[in-house]
Amino acid sequence: MKNRLSLSLIVLALAMPALQGCFPAVVAGAAVGVMSIHDRRSTGTQADDETTEWRARARIPAQYKETSRVNFTSYNRRLLITGEVPNEDAKSTIEAEARRLEGVREVYNELVVGPISTLGQRSNDSFIDSKVKARLVDSNQISANHIKVVTERGATYLMGVVNEREAKVAISVARTTAGVRKVVNILEVLSDEDIRRLDEQALGARKTAPLTAPVEAR
């Protein structure tokens, strides 16, 4: 178990830099094609989420760009805003701009008014992300592809489309992970029937019966 967890942590840690700051056009292409069959969002929604993050970053007012660190995470058209800003005006203005984006259903403004976090703090948050994701994999109770994990200043935010059982598992894993100061639940919980329908849609192509070759007698 320890070896498997260590391997999961190493793989996730190495993947982190490559997964950050992806341009939406890239994700809308090959990356989405690879991951979409494991995702309960449609490929169109996945691409829209990535585009929303890019568009939100572009709408940060110029006067706040140098004095703020703002991250946008969109999942199923629900937008989480995290980071640090210099004052309440910056916090409310950035939220207002985000709410104007087309297609965004909900906005969760978790910006903190205060100094920008240090590199050490951000590195620790990334490490916590990796640990939570690895423990989700090792739990064998939920697909890590259905959970989006974002950690800021030790607070771990959980996003995703899950049923009630999966939500409880994800929350339990996150809250018992070393270094997590608190867990913020932003999971979108659907009924078992709705989740089953989404899974069938996502995996429908893979469930198609394989073609069989004809048999000729001699």
Secondary structure by P-SEA (a helix, b strand, c coil): caaaaaaaaaaaaaaccccccccaaaaacaaaaaccccccccaaaaaaaaaaaaaaaaaccccccccbbbbbbbcccbbbbbcccccaaaaaaaaaaaaacccccbbbbbccccccccaaaaaaaaaaaaaaaaaaaaccccccccbbbbbcccbbbbbccccaaaaaaaaaaaaacccccbbbbccccccaaaaaaaaaaaacccccccbbbbbbcc
